[in-house]
Amino acid sequence: MDGLTGRMGTGGGTTGGSTGTNRTLYPEARQALDRMKFEVASQIGVNLKDGYNGDLTAREAGSIGGFMVKRMIEQVERQMSGK
């Protein structure tokens, strides 16, 4: 078990080992996350395609992920506040 993430894996954080953090803890959430990714990309003007997106710049890819995290935090805050 990884001391940093509490998950099974070999490595811990910045040591270069794989911690398995790219796995979805809840596989049924994968489709919702993909929908959110495409929705966010559309909202910020990034042309995201099904399949290979290696032509995206690091800034574009990071913006998509950053906005997804922002939205997820907002959702959790709403749930926690009871609204």
C-alpha positions in Angstrom: 0.0 0.0 0.0 1.3 3.5 -0.9 1.9 5.7 2.1 1.0 8.8 0.2 -2.3 7.8 -1.4 -3.4 4.8 0.7 -3.8 2.8 -2.4 -2.0 -0.2 -3.7 0.9 0.8 -5.8 4.7 0.9 -6.0 6.1 4.4 -5.4 5.2 7.4 -3.5 4.6 10.7 -5.0 7.6 12.3 -6.6 9.8 9.2 -6.6 8.8 8.3 -10.1 7.0 5.1 -9.2 3.5 4.4 -10.3 0.9 4.9 -7.6 -2.1 4.0 -9.7 -3.6 7.4 -9.2 -4.9 7.5 -12.8 -7.5 4.8 -12.0 -11.1 5.8 -11.4 -12.1 4.7 -7.9 -15.7 4.5 -9.0 -15.8 3.1 -12.6 -19.4 4.1 -13.0 -18.3 7.8 -12.7 -16.0 7.5 -15.8 -18.9 8.4 -18.2 -19.9 11.4 -16.1 -16.3 12.6 -15.9 -15.9 12.2 -19.7 -19.1 14.2 -20.3 -17.8 16.9 -17.9 -14.5 17.0 -19.7 -16.1 17.6 -23.1 -18.5 20.1 -21.7 -15.7 22.1 -20.1 -13.6 21.9 -23.2 -16.5 23.3 -25.2 -17.1 26.1 -22.8 -13.5 27.3 -22.8 -13.1 26.9 -26.6 -10.9 23.9 -26.8 -11.5 21.4 -29.6 -11.5 18.1 -27.8 -12.1 14.9 -29.9 -13.0 11.3 -29.0 -9.7 9.4 -28.9 -6.3 10.9 -29.5 -5.9 14.5 -28.4 -2.1 14.8 -28.5 -2.3 17.9 -30.5 -3.6 19.9 -27.5 -1.1 22.2 -25.9 -0.2 21.7 -22.2 -2.1 24.9 -21.5 -5.3 23.7 -23.1 -5.1 20.3 -21.4 -4.3 21.9 -18.1 -7.2 24.4 -18.4 -9.7 21.5 -19.0 -8.4 19.7 -15.9 -8.3 22.8 -13.8 -11.8 23.8 -14.7 -13.0 20.3 -14.0 -11.5 20.4 -10.5 -13.0 23.8 -9.9 -16.4 22.5 -10.8 -16.1 19.4 -8.7 -15.1 21.4 -5.7 -18.1 23.7 -6.2 -20.4 20.7 -6.4 -19.0 19.3 -3.1 -19.2 22.6 -1.4 -22.9 22.9 -2.4 -23.6 19.4 -1.1 -21.8 20.1 2.1 -23.7 23.4 2.7 -27.0 21.6 2.0 -27.9 23.7 -1.1 
